Amino acid sequence: MNRESYFKRIGLDGVEIKADADSLRLLQRSHLLSVPFENLDIHWKRPITIDTKRFYDKIVVKKRGGFCYELNGLFNELLRAVGFRTRLVSARVFTGETYAPEFAHAAIIVTVGELEYLADVGFGDFCAEPLRFAPDLEQEDREGVFVIRRADNSYFEVSKKSGDVWIPQYIFKSFGRDLSEFAEMCNFQQYSPDSHFTKGKVCSLLTKDGRNTLSDKSFIVTWGGERVETRVGSVDEFDRLLENEFGITRTEVSATPGT
């Protein structure tokens, strides 16, 4: 972990970072503005393994993005290197009808003094800054209004407000997990035909006033409440948008999934 290189990757070169709440907010927001959520390696047949050294090489050195295990797995290492006390938690993502299995998502609980925060740079279109881990407290973020509530005796639920309705995002137990515990679900997410990650490519990045999201079928730009969707008609067009808008160049890799 080279903290200075990581800070430079997320646009914080030369900025003083401390293990306090203000720095935590700055780190998450800057990370989301610089490192895209993307599943490209799954479709380029490049295996993803639970290894923070590989995460660092991909995200910091090669200036790529990743999905939750990579993004939050590495961000957690950065937070610890800064001096934060953290723990990874297993989250079950809301699918519209029920919740995904345990370890479907990795998020981070950060302790700052006597307060705790839910930090997450690996959930795509989610909050831009950490949420206070304070049940029933409605919290305004540039991405909307969020709340963390008790779902039952075991789980907490994170929800986002849509009009007058609260839409669940995921549920989680608050005790810590080791990153290695996510390996089995990481394999499921990248290889199973039942995983939504295997059904199509996506690359999404927060911007200063909106979000850019590229998929196999469309490129969506939102800013100031406006939304413009452009059809993506070919692989070549996808690759061109990927390079121009996200700075990622497709690299053909000869690799066998699972090796």
Rosetta silent file (secondary structure, phi, psi, omega in degrees, C-alpha in Angstrom):
SEQUENCE: MNRESYFKRIGLDGVEIKADADSLRLLQRSHLLSVPFENLDIHWKRPITIDTKRFYDKIVVKKRGGFCYELNGLFNELLRAVGFRTRLVSARVFTGETYAPEFAHAAIIVTVGELEYLADVGFGDFCAEPLRFAPDLEQEDREGVFVIRRADNSYFEVSKKSGDVWIPQYIFKSFGRDLSEFAEMCNFQQYSPDSHFTKGKVCSLLTKDGRNTLSDKSFIVTWGGERVETRVGSVDEFDRLLENEFGITRTEVSATPGT
SCORE:     score description
SCORE:     0.000 S_00000001
   1 L     0.000  111.075  172.567    0.000    0.000    0.000 S_00000001
   2 L  -102.084  100.378 -174.769    1.520    3.252   -1.191 S_00000001
   3 H   -59.142  -40.581 -176.722   -0.812    5.819    0.344 S_00000001
   4 H   -63.457  -40.829  178.026    0.572    8.711   -1.688 S_00000001
   5 H   -66.155  -38.621  178.306   -0.025    6.881   -4.983 S_00000001
   6 H   -65.794  -44.615  178.036   -3.535    5.955   -3.866 S_00000001
   7 H   -59.331  -41.766  178.813   -4.251    9.568   -2.852 S_00000001
   8 H   -63.110  -39.534  179.511   -3.025   10.737   -6.249 S_00000001
   9 H   -58.950  -34.330 -177.162   -5.273    8.172   -7.966 S_00000001
  10 L  -105.226   21.060  171.982   -8.332    9.692   -6.284 S_00000001
  11 L    76.547   23.648 -178.651   -7.312   13.318   -6.776 S_00000001
  12 L  -118.076   28.661  178.908   -5.999   13.996   -3.277 S_00000001
  13 L   -61.681  123.037  178.633   -2.310   14.402   -4.050 S_00000001
  14 L    83.790   -1.148 -179.827   -0.809   16.720   -1.442 S_00000001
  15 L   -86.797  136.243  178.892   -4.009   16.934    0.629 S_00000001
  16 L   -75.555  123.592 -178.868   -3.642   16.393    4.374 S_00000001
  17 L  -117.942  130.047  178.191   -5.651   13.339    5.412 S_00000001
  18 L  -123.799  167.118  178.082   -6.377   12.444    9.031 S_00000001
  19 L   -85.329   62.996  178.714   -8.379    9.688   10.699 S_00000001
  20 L  -132.102  173.816 -174.197  -11.368   11.950   11.304 S_00000001
  21 H   -64.375  -39.498  179.830  -14.909   12.307    9.964 S_00000001
  22 H   -62.659  -43.459  178.909  -14.102   15.123    7.532 S_00000001
  23 H   -67.143  -36.750  177.784  -11.300   13.114    5.923 S_00000001
  24 H   -60.967  -44.677  178.132  -13.524   10.030    5.750 S_00000001
  25 H   -63.136  -43.118  179.880  -16.151   12.002    3.844 S_00000001
  26 H   -63.824  -41.873 -179.326  -13.505   13.460    1.543 S_00000001
  27 H   -63.760  -46.296 -179.125  -11.960   10.050    0.885 S_00000001
  28 H   -65.717  -47.329 -178.652  -15.249    8.385   -0.043 S_00000001
  29 H   -61.416  -43.814 -178.980  -16.459   11.240   -2.244 S_00000001
  30 H   -65.887  -38.578  178.129  -13.092   11.545   -4.012 S_00000001
  31 H   -61.075  -47.277 -177.736  -12.913    7.776   -4.539 S_00000001
  32 H   -66.529  -28.537  178.959  -16.352    7.691   -6.142 S_00000001
  33 H   -80.875  -11.991 -173.633  -15.454   10.625   -8.419 S_00000001
  34 H  -117.600  -31.954 -172.758  -12.262    8.928   -9.606 S_00000001
  35 L  -115.264  114.348 -176.600  -12.686    5.127   -9.565 S_00000001
  36 L   -74.602  152.371  166.568  -15.557    3.610  -11.557 S_00000001
  37 E   -82.739  120.459 -178.497  -17.752    0.722  -10.559 S_00000001
  38 E  -153.586  151.575 -178.969  -17.217   -1.784  -13.380 S_00000001
  39 L  -119.534   28.535 -170.313  -17.412   -5.507  -14.139 S_00000001
  40 H   -63.497  -37.316 -178.369  -15.350   -5.528  -17.330 S_00000001
  41 H   -60.802  -30.741  178.146  -12.870   -8.229  -16.308 S_00000001
  42 H   -60.507  -38.605 -176.873  -15.731  -10.695  -15.998 S_00000001
  43 H   -90.932  -15.545  174.903  -16.515  -10.219  -19.695 S_00000001
  44 L   -95.438   10.166  175.974  -12.891   -9.971  -20.761 S_00000001
  45 L    58.387   40.819  176.483  -12.249  -13.400  -19.154 S_00000001
  46 L  -113.068  108.276 -174.120   -9.784  -12.025  -16.624 S_00000001
  47 L   -59.161  141.416  176.554  -10.290  -13.829  -13.280 S_00000001
  48 L  -106.777  119.669  179.017  -10.918  -11.730  -10.171 S_00000001
  49 L  -116.651  152.619 -179.833   -9.377  -13.138   -7.007 S_00000001
  50 L   -76.373   91.868 -174.987   -9.634  -11.915   -3.433 S_00000001
  51 L  -154.400  109.918 -175.047   -6.168  -10.399   -3.205 S_00000001
  52 H   -65.657  -25.789  176.224   -5.595   -6.781   -2.128 S_00000001
  53 H   -66.295  -41.006  176.059   -2.256   -6.655   -3.968 S_00000001
  54 H   -66.843  -39.119  177.419   -4.086   -7.408   -7.214 S_00000001
  55 H   -59.422  -44.712 -178.953   -6.756   -4.878   -6.305 S_00000001
  56 H   -62.851  -45.024  179.728   -4.072   -2.231   -5.790 S_00000001
  57 H   -61.223  -42.036 -178.138   -2.377   -3.015   -9.096 S_00000001
  58 H   -70.184  -48.835 -171.412   -5.664   -2.861  -10.973 S_00000001
  59 H   -83.434  -43.590 -175.826   -7.193    0.214   -9.343 S_00000001
  60 H   -89.705  -51.484 -175.596   -4.193    2.383   -8.452 S_00000001
  61 H   -73.415  -49.439 -175.787   -1.451    1.358  -10.897 S_00000001
  62 L   -90.427   -3.862  175.457   -3.582    0.544  -13.956 S_00000001
  63 L    57.852   43.550  175.444   -6.244    3.152  -13.119 S_00000001
  64 L   -99.092 -173.548  171.541   -9.143    0.752  -13.514 S_00000001
  65 L  -115.393 -144.766  178.607  -12.258    0.288  -11.416 S_00000001
  66 E   171.461 -173.426  173.575  -13.868   -2.863  -10.102 S_00000001
  67 L  -109.735 -171.227 -160.489  -16.858   -4.255   -8.245 S_00000001
  68 H   -55.760  -42.965 -176.383  -17.582   -4.318   -4.522 S_00000001
  69 H   -63.686  -37.722  178.957  -15.018   -6.851   -3.296 S_00000001
  70 H   -73.328  -51.475 -174.127  -12.233   -5.032   -5.132 S_00000001
  71 H   -66.328  -53.238 -179.626  -13.324   -1.463   -4.441 S_00000001
  72 H   -75.265  -28.610  176.052  -14.301   -1.793   -0.795 S_00000001
  73 H   -62.166  -42.762  179.774  -11.621   -4.406   -0.162 S_00000001
  74 H   -78.651  -39.724  178.944   -8.910   -1.957   -1.213 S_00000001
  75 H   -60.045  -37.052  176.991  -10.598    1.145    0.225 S_00000001
  76 H   -61.236  -39.334  177.465  -10.724   -0.635    3.571 S_00000001
  77 H   -65.404  -39.096  177.819   -6.943   -1.124    3.391 S_00000001
  78 H   -63.753  -45.092 -179.905   -6.465    2.574    2.659 S_00000001
  79 H   -59.560  -42.229  178.892   -8.640    3.587    5.605 S_00000001
  80 H   -66.482  -37.064  179.109   -6.637    1.362    7.923 S_00000001
  81 H   -65.987  -31.212  177.606   -3.373    2.749    6.545 S_00000001
  82 H   -72.371  -28.290 -179.259   -4.630    6.267    7.336 S_00000001
  83 L   123.216    2.701  177.593   -5.374    5.200   10.911 S_00000001
  84 L   -73.814  149.560  169.139   -9.108    4.482   10.898 S_00000001
  85 E   -93.078  124.142 -174.596  -10.537    1.521   12.795 S_00000001
  86 E  -135.470  164.258  168.042  -12.638   -0.463   10.364 S_00000001
  87 E  -148.578  136.850  174.434  -14.401   -3.759    9.839 S_00000001
  88 E   -75.684  141.056  175.812  -15.739   -5.323    6.665 S_00000001
  89 E  -124.761  149.017  176.856  -19.373   -6.392    6.822 S_00000001
  90 E   -88.308  130.353 -179.730  -21.314   -8.829    4.675 S_00000001
  91 E  -121.609  146.863  177.466  -24.391   -7.341    3.005 S_00000001
  92 E  -110.253  114.366 -173.219  -27.349   -8.963    1.262 S_00000001
  93 E   -76.028  138.408  176.258  -28.526   -6.845   -1.662 S_00000001
  94 E   -72.708  126.526 -175.072  -32.247   -6.202   -2.213 S_00000001
  95 L   -99.375    0.416 -176.468  -33.261   -7.805   -5.529 S_00000001
  96 L   109.068  -27.477  178.506  -36.729   -6.265   -5.804 S_00000001
  97 L  -127.258  -37.119 -178.275  -38.493   -9.156   -4.116 S_00000001
  98 L  -145.000 -164.346  179.631  -36.056  -10.607   -1.602 S_00000001
  99 E  -116.042  142.124  177.975  -32.439  -10.333   -0.503 S_00000001
 100 L   -63.853  167.148 -179.710  -29.396  -11.936   -2.101 S_00000001
 101 L   -65.819  168.287  174.850  -27.377  -14.485   -0.095 S_00000001
 102 L   -57.039  146.167  179.228  -24.813  -13.592    2.541 S_00000001
 103 L    71.846   12.232  176.376  -21.539  -12.123    1.173 S_00000001
 104 L   -67.363  -23.503  179.774  -23.269  -10.836   -1.988 S_00000001
 105 E  -145.324  146.183  175.873  -21.843   -7.411   -1.158 S_00000001
 106 E  -113.034  129.898  176.078  -18.991   -6.114    0.986 S_00000001
 107 E  -130.628  178.556 -172.225  -19.295   -2.801    2.850 S_00000001
 108 E  -130.939  132.483  168.452  -17.268   -1.103    5.600 S_00000001
 109 E  -102.321  126.957 -177.698  -18.070    0.091    9.118 S_00000001
 110 E  -116.205  129.889  177.626  -15.654    2.824   10.219 S_00000001
 111 E   -98.898  125.380  176.890  -15.216    3.920   13.825 S_00000001
 112 E  -127.605  105.110 -175.332  -14.317    7.571   14.389 S_00000001
 113 L    64.145 -122.698  179.175  -14.108    8.437   18.066 S_00000001
 114 L   -97.444    2.172 -177.541  -17.408    7.341   19.614 S_00000001
 115 E  -107.213  155.261  175.138  -19.284    7.342   16.292 S_00000001
 116 E  -122.955  149.524 -179.247  -19.576    4.734   13.566 S_00000001
 117 E  -131.529  147.151  170.554  -20.125    5.241    9.826 S_00000001
 118 E   -95.215  112.877  179.001  -21.176    3.005    6.953 S_00000001
 119 E  -107.728  139.670 -176.184  -18.672    3.623    4.136 S_00000001
 120 L  -156.973  112.702  175.821  -19.230    2.146    0.678 S_00000001
 121 L  -111.888   15.486 -174.026  -17.420    2.900   -2.592 S_00000001
 122 L  -129.281   30.485 -177.825  -18.531   -0.324   -4.291 S_00000001
 123 L  -123.349   21.010  177.342  -22.300   -0.164   -4.745 S_00000001
 124 L    66.490 -125.730 -175.833  -22.652    1.897   -7.904 S_00000001
 125 L   -78.152   84.176 -176.024  -25.430    4.485   -7.643 S_00000001
 126 L  -134.063 -163.068 -178.003  -25.414    4.889   -3.860 S_00000001
 127 L   -70.234  146.898 -177.728  -24.625    7.671   -1.378 S_00000001
 128 L   -80.912  -23.745 -179.181  -21.696    9.951   -2.167 S_00000001
 129 L  -129.298  160.132 -179.509  -20.538   10.225    1.457 S_00000001
 130 L   -59.076  151.517  176.395  -20.519    7.816    4.414 S_00000001
 131 E  -101.228  136.493  171.500  -23.723    7.380    6.414 S_00000001
 132 E   -59.622  130.735  175.928  -23.779    7.684   10.175 S_00000001
 133 L   -82.613   75.655 -176.397  -24.439    4.240   11.558 S_00000001
 134 L  -135.347  101.851 -175.569  -27.286    5.588   13.668 S_00000001
 135 L   -53.000  135.823  174.790  -30.590    3.674   13.365 S_00000001
 136 L    74.577    5.739  177.596  -33.649    5.662   12.249 S_00000001
 137 L   -88.594  113.797  177.346  -31.670    8.813   11.480 S_00000001
 138 L   -75.317  129.632 -173.003  -32.715   10.195    8.072 S_00000001
 139 E  -125.951  126.034  179.584  -29.614   11.493    6.320 S_00000001
 140 E   -87.872  133.728  179.467  -29.466   13.810    3.324 S_00000001
 141 E  -133.614  159.634  179.121  -26.797   13.132    0.714 S_00000001
 142 L   -60.678  -20.112  179.828  -26.279   14.657   -2.730 S_00000001
 143 L   -95.100    1.853  177.961  -27.590   11.332   -4.086 S_00000001
 144 E   138.868 -166.065  179.338  -30.781   11.362   -2.008 S_00000001
 145 E  -110.180  130.717 -175.931  -32.114   10.710    1.468 S_00000001
 146 E  -125.363  158.111  174.975  -31.028    7.530    3.261 S_00000001
 147 E  -147.798  145.498  172.592  -31.846    5.786    6.513 S_00000001
 148 E  -112.220  124.335 -179.663  -30.448    2.791    8.385 S_00000001
 149 E  -129.408  160.716  171.654  -33.027    0.852   10.399 S_00000001
 150 E   -73.579  126.476  176.878  -33.168   -2.427   12.251 S_00000001
 151 L   -86.533  -37.532  175.402  -34.670   -5.049    9.962 S_00000001
 152 L  -162.981 -161.154 -177.623  -34.873   -7.661   12.737 S_00000001
 153 L   -70.741  -16.222 -176.305  -32.797   -8.835   15.679 S_00000001
 154 L  -107.960  -36.545 -169.274  -29.873   -9.734   13.390 S_00000001
 155 L  -112.895  149.459  165.855  -29.864   -7.331   10.441 S_00000001
 156 E  -105.551  147.390 -179.562  -29.788   -3.613    9.743 S_00000001
 157 E  -118.035  131.310  173.957  -31.395   -2.322    6.541 S_00000001
 158 E   -99.395  127.112 -179.453  -30.167    0.604    4.432 S_00000001
 159 E  -129.691  153.866  177.915  -32.942    2.293    2.439 S_00000001
 160 E  -119.346  138.088 -176.715  -33.149    5.213    0.010 S_00000001
 161 E   -81.819  132.391  175.758  -36.175    7.488   -0.244 S_00000001
 162 E  -129.596  101.874 -172.697  -38.032    7.658   -3.551 S_00000001
 163 L    68.127 -119.635  177.348  -40.918   10.090   -3.305 S_00000001
 164 L  -104.060    8.947 -174.515  -42.756    8.977   -0.181 S_00000001
 165 E  -112.936  139.887  174.905  -41.472    5.400   -0.361 S_00000001
 166 E   -94.753  122.552 -179.170  -38.350    3.899    1.182 S_00000001
 167 E  -102.598  117.639  178.720  -36.581    1.491   -1.206 S_00000001
 168 E   -60.913  142.624  175.363  -34.317   -1.080    0.503 S_00000001
 169 E  -105.175  -53.623  173.398  -30.737   -1.180   -0.784 S_00000001
 170 E  -163.851  164.676  174.102  -29.261   -3.967    1.317 S_00000001
 171 E  -116.633  153.222 -178.896  -29.269   -5.535    4.766 S_00000001
 172 E  -153.209  152.083  168.762  -26.201   -6.355    6.842 S_00000001
 173 L   -92.730  144.907 -167.958  -25.071   -7.720   10.179 S_00000001
 174 L   -85.410   -3.141 -178.088  -22.782   -5.312   11.951 S_00000001
 175 L   -85.383  156.309 -172.213  -20.000   -7.684   13.012 S_00000001
 176 L   -75.460  151.042  177.325  -16.725   -7.861   11.124 S_00000001
 177 E  -125.418  155.780  171.852  -15.753  -10.343    8.420 S_00000001
 178 L   -86.997  144.066 -177.965  -12.436  -11.335    6.907 S_00000001
 179 H   -56.315  -33.410 -178.918  -12.018  -10.456    3.237 S_00000001
 180 H   -62.798  -22.797 -179.850  -11.308  -14.122    2.450 S_00000001
 181 H   -68.262  -14.795 -179.207  -14.880  -14.999    3.490 S_00000001
 182 H   -90.679   -1.036 -172.749  -16.154  -13.263    0.337 S_00000001
 183 H   -61.061  -44.350 -177.192  -14.185  -15.538   -2.038 S_00000001
 184 H   -63.083  -44.621  179.332  -16.976  -18.024   -2.737 S_00000001
 185 H   -71.231  -29.636  175.021  -19.520  -15.331   -3.603 S_00000001
 186 H   -61.184  -41.825  177.261  -16.899  -13.490   -5.651 S_00000001
 187 H   -65.756  -42.083  177.033  -16.584  -16.615   -7.792 S_00000001
 188 H   -59.262  -46.061 -176.366  -20.360  -16.912   -8.069 S_00000001
 189 H   -61.851  -32.813 -175.142  -20.674  -13.272   -9.139 S_00000001
 190 H   -96.299  -16.445 -175.649  -18.132  -13.608  -11.937 S_00000001
 191 H  -118.654  -25.071 -174.376  -18.862  -17.108  -13.263 S_00000001
 192 L   -76.459  136.266  174.497  -22.487  -18.077  -12.581 S_00000001
 193 L   -66.077  -14.487  178.175  -25.086  -17.544  -15.340 S_00000001
 194 L   -86.132   -8.227  178.303  -27.444  -16.603  -12.496 S_00000001
 195 L   -80.753  134.880  178.784  -25.279  -13.636  -11.516 S_00000001
 196 H   -69.283  -17.527  178.642  -26.433  -10.292  -12.920 S_00000001
 197 H   -71.193  -24.571 -179.419  -22.759   -9.365  -13.384 S_00000001
 198 H   -86.781   -5.433 -174.333  -22.380  -12.021  -16.106 S_00000001
 199 L   -87.847  -11.915  179.185  -25.357  -10.762  -18.096 S_00000001
 200 L   175.711  156.768 -179.751  -23.736   -7.611  -19.457 S_00000001
 201 L   -80.552  149.010  175.168  -20.922   -5.093  -19.119 S_00000001
 202 E  -149.617  144.417  173.982  -21.290   -1.948  -17.041 S_00000001
 203 E  -144.566  121.455 -172.791  -19.033    0.958  -16.108 S_00000001
 204 E  -137.097  136.529 -176.653  -20.391    3.757  -13.907 S_00000001
 205 E  -139.966  132.230  173.038  -18.740    6.818  -12.376 S_00000001
 206 E   -66.267  141.633  174.612  -19.995    9.618  -10.154 S_00000001
 207 E  -119.862  173.765 -174.901  -19.402   13.099  -11.604 S_00000001
 208 L   -60.603  -30.195  179.735  -19.399   16.508   -9.933 S_00000001
 209 L  -132.625   24.378  179.151  -23.052   17.086  -10.787 S_00000001
 210 E   176.435 -137.777 -178.819  -24.364   13.683  -11.828 S_00000001
 211 E  -159.537  144.502  173.302  -23.260   10.270  -13.054 S_00000001
 212 E  -113.852  129.197 -178.890  -22.075    8.601  -16.275 S_00000001
 213 E  -134.008  123.836  179.556  -23.067    4.978  -16.867 S_00000001
 214 E  -112.803  131.154  173.283  -22.071    2.833  -19.841 S_00000001
 215 E  -130.444  178.825  178.913  -23.611   -0.561  -20.619 S_00000001
 216 L   -58.434  -29.488 -172.489  -23.679   -2.825  -23.658 S_00000001
 217 L  -104.999  -22.280 -173.591  -26.844   -1.117  -24.863 S_00000001
 218 E  -154.297  159.707  171.522  -26.642    2.509  -23.744 S_00000001
 219 E  -121.698  117.565 -174.827  -24.593    5.408  -22.421 S_00000001
 220 E  -113.235  125.217  176.998  -26.495    7.425  -19.817 S_00000001
 221 E  -116.535  124.131  174.810  -25.381   10.857  -18.650 S_00000001
 222 E  -118.851  140.203  175.559  -27.197   12.572  -15.789 S_00000001
 223 E  -160.617  138.100  177.891  -26.484   16.073  -14.523 S_00000001
 224 L    54.061   32.067 -179.497  -28.537   18.679  -12.693 S_00000001
 225 L    84.923   -6.831  178.351  -31.576   16.392  -12.690 S_00000001
 226 E   -93.900  150.104 -177.940  -31.454   15.926  -16.466 S_00000001
 227 E  -133.891  124.866  178.182  -30.922   12.518  -18.081 S_00000001
 228 E  -122.512  123.483 -178.745  -29.654   11.860  -21.611 S_00000001
 229 E  -114.902  127.998  179.326  -29.492    8.293  -22.927 S_00000001
 230 E  -117.388  133.084 -179.917  -27.606    7.370  -26.107 S_00000001
 231 E   -70.970  138.023  174.615  -27.883    3.972  -27.738 S_00000001
 232 L  -102.578  116.398 -169.880  -24.679    1.931  -28.023 S_00000001
 233 L   -97.421   -9.275 -175.735  -24.837    0.082  -31.310 S_00000001
 234 L  -158.828  165.857  176.218  -21.659   -1.993  -31.408 S_00000001
 235 H   -63.791  -39.319  179.111  -18.703   -3.345  -29.446 S_00000001
 236 H   -61.851  -40.173  178.590  -16.454   -0.805  -31.155 S_00000001
 237 H   -67.384  -39.591  175.720  -18.705    2.034  -30.016 S_00000001
 238 H   -58.498  -48.793 -178.033  -18.716    0.645  -26.471 S_00000001
 239 H   -63.173  -37.010  178.908  -14.914    0.484  -26.459 S_00000001
 240 H   -65.826  -44.484  178.338  -14.646    4.025  -27.826 S_00000001
 241 H   -66.209  -37.944  178.988  -16.955    5.416  -25.123 S_00000001
 242 H   -60.299  -43.229 -179.714  -15.141    3.392  -22.480 S_00000001
 243 H   -73.248  -44.623 -175.325  -11.825    4.954  -23.443 S_00000001
 244 H   -70.991  -37.969 -173.173  -13.098    8.490  -24.033 S_00000001
 245 H   -96.412  -25.801 -175.612  -15.349    8.784  -20.990 S_00000001
 246 H  -122.889   -5.334  178.335  -13.628    6.528  -18.428 S_00000001
 247 L    70.447   22.074 -178.354  -10.031    6.324  -19.622 S_00000001
 248 L  -110.995  127.009  178.500  -10.145    2.518  -19.843 S_00000001
 249 L  -105.983  130.356  179.575   -8.759    0.726  -22.881 S_00000001
 250 L   -63.940  133.212  177.400   -9.868   -2.799  -23.609 S_00000001
 251 L  -122.068  121.037  177.590   -7.028   -5.307  -23.348 S_00000001
 252 L   -71.942  127.517 -177.718   -7.445   -8.737  -24.816 S_00000001
 253 L  -126.021  127.849  176.362   -6.336  -11.312  -22.245 S_00000001
 254 L   -91.261   99.987 -178.453   -5.860  -14.989  -22.869 S_00000001
 255 L  -148.259  148.094  178.579   -6.909  -16.526  -19.588 S_00000001
 256 L   -98.598  122.250  179.956   -9.063  -19.405  -18.479 S_00000001
 257 L   -54.717  136.298  178.621  -11.726  -18.478  -15.912 S_00000001
 258 L    97.698  -10.572  179.601  -11.015  -20.070  -12.580 S_00000001
 259 L   -94.915    0.000    0.000   -7.218  -20.214  -13.003 S_00000001
